[in-house]
Amino acid sequence: MSFLTDEQVKVAIMEFLVKKGRWGAHYFPVDTLTNWFGRKVQRDGKRVRKCIKELVNQGYILVHKKGDTISLNPVRAKEIRNFIENR
């Protein structure tokens, strides 16, 4: 799992959050997510954090507690599921 493209990393992040049921106010710590994916993706957590930032800018992920936690945007649930299935 070390040779993933940025798109694949984004899909993996969203799949992880969907599997954990992290929608809206039910959030997940960014550090935990970064550490977990950092072991499986090249360039450790920097690349994971960059992908998270891009997903936030695209509106797929919401930021909570001054950027310490994230969750999926429930308003875009259908788009998120399509994004995961089509990649």
N, C-alpha and C positions, 0 to 999 in steps of 0.2 A: 504493500500500500504506500510505498515511499515515492512513486513516480506519478503522482496525481497532478492534473492540471488545476488551475485556480477554479475553473467551473466545477470540477469534481469535488474539490475541497468544499465549495459553497453548498453543493448538493449534500455532501456528507454531514455538514454542520446542520443543515435544515432537517435532514432525515433523523439525526440524533435528537434534535429538539422536538420533532413530531413524536418520535418513539417515547420520549420522556413526558410528553403531554405538556410542554412548556408554551402555552398560549396566553397572551394578554398579561394579566397581573401575576400569573404563575411563572416566575422567572428562574433562571439558572445562572450561577456565577461564571463570569467570563474567564477568570483565572483557572478554574477547574476544567472548563472546556478547552482552553488553550493548552494546558498541560497534557490533557488526555490526547488531543489531536497532535500536539507537538512531537510526540513519540512516534507517530505514524506518518508524518508528513515531513518532507525536506524543509530545511531552514527553520526548524523548530517553531516557536510560537509567533515569530514575526509575520510569517506568511499567513498563519491562521488569523491573527489579529487584523491583517490587511483585508482578508476575505470577509471577516465579520463587519469591518468598517464599510466595505462596498455594499454588503447586504443591508446595512442600516441606511446608507444613502439611497438605495433602491426602494426602501420602504418595506422590505420583507421582515426585518427584525426591529423590535422596539428596545430602547435602552432604558434601564431603571437604575436607581440609586447611584446617580452621578457617574454612570458608565461602568459600574462594577458588575451589573447583572444584565442579562438580555432575555428576551422571549420572542416568540413568533407573533407577527401582527395578525390578530384574528379577523380583521377586516379583509385581509388579502389571503384568506385560507385557501380558497379555490385556486388562486394563482400559484401559491406555494406548492400545493399538491401537484398541479400541472408542471411546474418547474422541475420537481423531483422526478416525476414520471417521464418527462420528455428528455432528460439528460442521461 
